[in-house]
Structure formats: structure tokens, C-alpha cells
């Protein structure tokens, strides 16, 4: 086991693209400056000029490479074009078909492609498309969860599928500290992708109350009550807040379209009303009934005890993993 970097980055640590705009330039740059792969989140609507400006703002904060995450379930062609024109280091894609045409187009622009998959079948398609790495998401992950399987049974199967091909496998789902990092390495991963841990950082664009709840609550639940109209058939993992526990048995025919407005937010430069059950997490601009909004988190949230600088998160992951490998396991 080692801590060699992936895809040209110093460390095999990836900061997940936190939606809708929680992983902004400040967070991504902080991760990049610490040696990890930071990922912006593209808007869930076509906004190529705005996205280019987001990329340029990030470049003003770091001279290190970084990437952009795109959810393929939403309109994205112009956004992808903008990403390739800006020649960011990595295009991360999720919840859709990572086609060979997309990979070829990205490679032509000098951009690496890293899809997130939730099954062995998805992984096989991605590998055949010629991707540069694969993020394997387990059901433990926070936010929208494409996987039906737990991470640790799925991860080594994808590692075996890759075999000796130069395609790093990156583990995602419930990992928040060095112990999870080393466990993923033991199962054959070359890196780890963390969402909730980077959500709970000083640089994340999440609302302070949201960050506070990540420390306060330890339990999560896999559900589908948020954003049913906007993103159907997209289960997600959320904190078990009092609001969620009150409404978790929401009737299947209910969704956010017939619910009252509970707040407002500026998301990627657009003013948005937030309806109850909308699935929009509160960012720093959000006003209204914050505690009744969706708060995504992975199963590892109970291990997060403090809000840290993102660079410190990377440092603790790397240093902690080295201690475990060199001291705890050296005599096994």
C-alpha cells in the first residue's frame, strides 16, 4: 500500500463536487493547494459563460490543477464545451452515460475524464469508453446516491475488473478520515473521494447552520422525499434532522411542486425560491426556514467533530494514513 498520487495530483484525495454550488472556488482552490483534486460543481442548467467565470475565479486562487463535476441527468452540453475550452485538468461526470464520444472529445482537449459509478455494470461501460479513472460510490455516500451496494463489497470487484490497466479506482461513500482511506487502499483503491468531510470545512459554501448540523447529528437515512419533481428516481442520503424525521414517510404522490416556499437562495448567480422538499441544500446566501431544508450527508458524518480548513483535512488524511501504514500495520 502507498500514498502515490493519481492523475498527476500529489495525493490520491478527491473533494467531491458538492451541489448545487457548495464546492465553489474557495474550497476547490484550498484542496488543490494542499495537493488534492478539488472539483467545482457545474450548474444544473446550461450556463457556459458563468461556468467559465467560475473556473477563472478558481484559477485566481490557485496555480494547481483542478476539475469540474457535471451531472449528466441535467442539460449539460454547453457546460461541457466550456469546461473543455477552459482545459481544466479533470471532467468528472455522474448520473448518465459517459460515452466514448465524450471521452474522445475531452481527451482531444487535453482533459481527463473521471465518471462516478455505482455498479459493476456501470464500471465496465466506463472502462470500455476509455476513461482515465473511476470513482466507485457506495450506498453509504451522502447526497444523491446512484449505488445500490455498499462500498466495500463493490470496490474490490471494480478493482479486479480494471486489472492491470492504468485506470485508478477511487473509493467514495462514508470515508471521512485516515482509517477509511487506508481501508480503501487495502481493497485496491488508489485514492478516495470525500464529500461530507469537505462539506464540513471553513471554505465550503454551505450555510453555517448546515455545517453546525453536521457536527450535531450522527445519523443519516437513505430516502427519496426531496426533489422528486426536479430529479425523479434519484434517492439520496440525508441527515436525520427533526424536520426529516417528521416527514420521512411522505406519501409517494407528494413532491415539492405543491408545497409552500420556505426560503430563498442565490445559486450560481440565480435567485431561487426554495419550496419545502425541494432538495436544495442551504448555501451561505440562503434565508428562510433553514432547518426544514434538505441536508445531505454520508454515513461517516458521526466521525466529524469539528469544522476544519480544507487543507488541514487533506493533511490529516495523508499523515494519518502514513502513521497507520508504517506503525500500526508494519508488523502484520
N, C-alpha and C positions, 0 to 999 in steps of 0.2 A: 504494500500500500504506500502511496505517496501523495504529495500535495502539488504535483505539477499542474500548471495552468492548462486552460483549454482555449482553443480558437484564437490563440495569440494573446490571451489575457494572463496576467501574472498569477491569478488564483482561479481555482475552479468554483467560484462562488458567484451565483447569478441572483440579482434582485429582480423578482417577478414584475411584470408590467401591471401595476395596480390601477384598476379603473375606478371611475372613468378618467380621473386626472390626478390621482393620488401620488403616482410616481412622476413628479414633474422634474424640471431641470435641476433644482437644488439637490434632490435625492439622488438622481441618476449621476450627477457630477461627483457627488460625495463618494458614491460607491466606486465609480471609475477611478477617482483619485486614490482610493485605497487599494486598487489592484483587482477589483471585481468587475463583472459585467453588469452595468446598470441598464435598465430598459425603460424608456418612455412608453406611455400608452397613447396610441393614436386615437383621435376622436372616433366615436361610433357612427359618424356620418362623414361624407366627403368634405374635407376642408384642407386641401393641399397647401394653400398659402399659409394658413395658420400653423400647420404641421411643420412646414419649413422654418417658420419663425421659432417654433418650439425647439427644433434641432439646433438652430443657430444660437438661441439663448443658452442651451446646454453647452455648446462649444465655447461660449464666452466664459464658462465656469471651469472648464477642464480642457486639457490638451490630450487627454486619453481617449481611446475609442469607446463607443457605447452602442446601444441598439434601440430599436423601436418595436413594440409589440402591436400586432394588428389582429382584431377579432374578425375572422372571415365570414361570420354569420351576418355582419352588417355591411353596408356599402363601403367599398374599400379600394377600388381600382385606382382612383386618382390619388388616394393617400399613399398607396404602394409606389406609384410612379414618383411621387415627391420624395419618398424615402430613398429610392434608387438614384434619383437625380442628386440628392444630397450626399450619396455614397457613405451612409453610416456603416458601421462595421457589421452589424447583425440585423437581419429582419426576423423577428420572432412571430410565428403565426399560430393560430389556435381556433378551434371550433369551426372547422371547414376543411376543404380539400387542398392540401399542399401539393399542387400538381407539379409534374416535371417541367411544364412550360414556365411556371412561376420560378422554379429553381434555376432554370437556364437563364431566364431574364435577369434574375438577381446576380447570378454569377457573372454575367456579361458586364454588369455594372460594378463588379468587384465587391459585392455584398454577400455575406454568408447567410444561409437560411437555417433556422432552428425551429422546427414545429414542436408543439406540445401535444402529446398523445396520451390516451387513457386506456389503450388496449393493445394486445399483441398484433391484432389485425391492422390497426392504425399505424403502428410502428413499422410493420412490414411495408405498407404502402409508402411511407415516408422514406424509408431506406432505398426502396426501388426508384424513388423520384430523384435521388442523388443529393439528399440534404447533408449539411455539414455537421450536425449534431442533433440529438433528440432529447427533449425533456419528457420524462415519464412521470405523469401525475397520478398520484394515488387518491383514493376516496377521502383520505384524511385532510386534503387541502381545503383551504378557505376560499370564499368566493365561488364562482361558477365552476362546477366540477364535472368534467367530461368522463371521468373514470367511474367504473362500477366496481373496481377491485381495489384492495388495499395495496399500498406502495410496495411493501417488502416481498410479497409473493410475485408481483408483476415485474418488478425491477430486474431480477436476475434472468427472467425469461427474455426480456428485451436485450440484456447484455449478451446472452447466449445467441440470440438471433443476429446481432451485429457481428459476433465472432471476432475475426482479426481485421475487419475493415476499420479504416481510420475515421470512425464516427463516434465521438464521445457521447456517452449516455449520462444524462444529468437527472438526478432524483429530485422530485418535488412532492410535497404533501406532508405536513406535520413536523418538518425539520426546523428547529429554531436555535440549536446550539451545537457545540463541537461533538457531543455524543452522537447526535443524529447524523452529522457529517461523516464521522468515522464509520458508523453502521452502514451508511450508503456506500462508502468506499469498499467496505468488506464484501458487499454484494455485487461489486463490479462497476459501480458508477465512477465516473471521472470527475464529477462535480455535483453541486447541489443548487437548487433554485429555491429561494425563500421569499415568501410573500408577507405573512403576518409579522415576522420578526422585523422586516424593513418598514412595514406599516407603522410599527411602534418605534419610530425614530424621530429625532428632532427635525430632520429635513423633510419628512413625509408631509404631504399636503392635506392630510386628514384633519378633521376638526378636533380641537383639544378634548372635547367630551368623548369622542370616539376613541382617541388614544387612551384616555382615562379608563374607559370600559374594558379595554384590552388587558389592563393590569388588574382591574376589579373582578372580572368574571373569568372562570376557568373552564366552563363547559360550552360546547358547541352542539349544533344539531344540523343534520343533512335534511333539507326541506325544499319546497318549491313555491312558497307563498309569496315571494317577492318578484315583481316584474313579469308576471305571467303573460301579459299582453305584449309587452315590448320584446321579450326574449322567451318565447314559449319553449317548453320541453328542455329547460335549462336549469336543472337542480343546482343547489348551492348550499354552502355550509356557512352558518351564521352563529354569532354569539347568542347564548340563551339569556337574553335580556328580559326584564319583566314584560315589556311590550310583546316580544316574541312568544313568551310562554303563555300570554293571554290569548294570542291569536293563532297559535301554531296549527290548530285544527280547522283553519279557514276552509270553508266549503269550496270544492273544486271548481264551481262555476263563477266564483268571485275573482276579480282581479282589480288592478289599480285604476282602470278607466272609470269606474263608477264610485270612486272613493273621494273624500274631501282633500283639498290641498292642505298640507301640514307644514309647508316651508318653501323657501326659495333658495336658489343656488346659482352661482356663475360657474359654468362648466365649459372648459376650453373656450372661454370668451363669450359664451352664450348664456343669456338669462333663462333659467328654467324653473318652472313650478314643480314642486315635489308633491305628488299625491301619496296618500297612505298606501303602503305595499308596493311603492314604485320600484324598489330595488336600488335606488340611488343612494350611495353612502354619503354622509356629510363631509364636505371638504371645509377648508378654513373660511370660505365665504358664506357658508350655509347659515340661514336663520330659520327660526321656527321651532317646531317640536322635535328637536334633535334626537331625543331618546326613543322616539317612535319610528325612527328610520332604520333601514337595513344596516347591520354592522357585520360585515363578513369577517371570518377568522377561521384559521385552521385548528386542528385538534391539539397542536402543540402550544396553543395560547397560554395554557396553565403554567408553562415553564418561563413565561416572560414576566419579569418582576419590575422592570424599570424601562423608561424611555431613554434611549441612548443615541449618541451621534452615529450615523450610518458607518462612518469609518471605524468606529470602535466595535461595531458589530462584526465587520469583516476581520478586524484584528483579533478579536476574541475567538472567532471561529477557527482561524488559521493557527493561532498559538495554542488554543485548547486542543485542537486535533493533533498537533505535533506532540504535545505532552502525553496524550492518551496513547499514541502510537509508539513513542520512544520509551515511555516509562511504564505504562500500565500493561502493554501487550508485548513488550520486547522479549519477555522470558517465556511466553506461551509456546 
